[in-house]
Amino acid sequence: MLSRLAVRSAVRAPRATAAPVAVRFYSENAFNKKEKAHEDQYAREHEKKQLEKLKKQIAAKQAELEKLQKEHDELDGNQEKQ
């Protein structure tokens, strides 16, 4: 029985592998173009909001850095006087 399984598995032809093919999942009609345009617009607005949020965070961090730099300069000046 074991010898039959070994012979059968050795005789099988190798499977042909299918190459990946680019497939369009939508047809070119006005509705799909409009839907894609809305999706693109949403993505742009979302990215714009994220950039604005990051700019605000950068400005806050810069203000905090300036404040800490002033405190450091004041402490450094006080130590030099002593």
N, C-alpha and C positions, 0 to 999 in steps of 0.2 A: 504494500500500500504506500509506504513512504517513498519507494523508488518510483512509483507512478507519479506522485506529486512532483518529485524533483524533475522528472522528464518533462512533464507538462509545463512546468514553470520555465524550464530552459528552452522549450520550443516556441513559446509565445513570441510573437513579433513585437518589437518595441512600439510604443504608442507614439504617434506623431503629435508633436506639440504645436499648438496653434499660436501664431504670432499675434500679439495684441494689435487691434485695429481701432483707429479713432472712429467713434460713432457719434453722430449728431443726435441728441436726444430731443430736439425740438424742430419743428418745421418753421420755415421762414414765412410767417404771416404777420399781419399788422398787430394782432393781439400780443403775440410773443415779443415783438419788437418793443411795444409799449411797456409790457411787463418788465423786460430787461432794462429799459430806460429808467423805470421806477426803482428797480433794484440798484442800479448804478447810482442814481441820485441819492438813495438812502445810504449807500456805502460812503459816498463822498461827504454827506452831512455828518455821518457818524465819525468819520476820520477827522473832520473839521472840529467837532466838539472835543474829541480826544486831544487834538493839538492845542486847542484853547486851554483845556484843563492842565496839560503839561506846561504850557507857558506860564500859567498862574502859579503852579508849583515851583517853577524855576525862579520866578520873581520873588516868591515868599522865601525860598532858600537863600537867594542873594541878599535880601533884606536881613535875614537872620545872620548871615555871614558878616555883613557890614556891622551889625550890632555887636557881634562877638569880637570883631576886629577892634572896634572902639573900646570895648571893655578890656581887651588885652593890652591895647596901647596905654590906657589909663593905669592899669595895674603895673605895667612895665615902667611907666613914668614915675609912679609912686615909689617903686623899689629903687630907682636910680637916685631919688632925692634922699633916701634914707641912707 
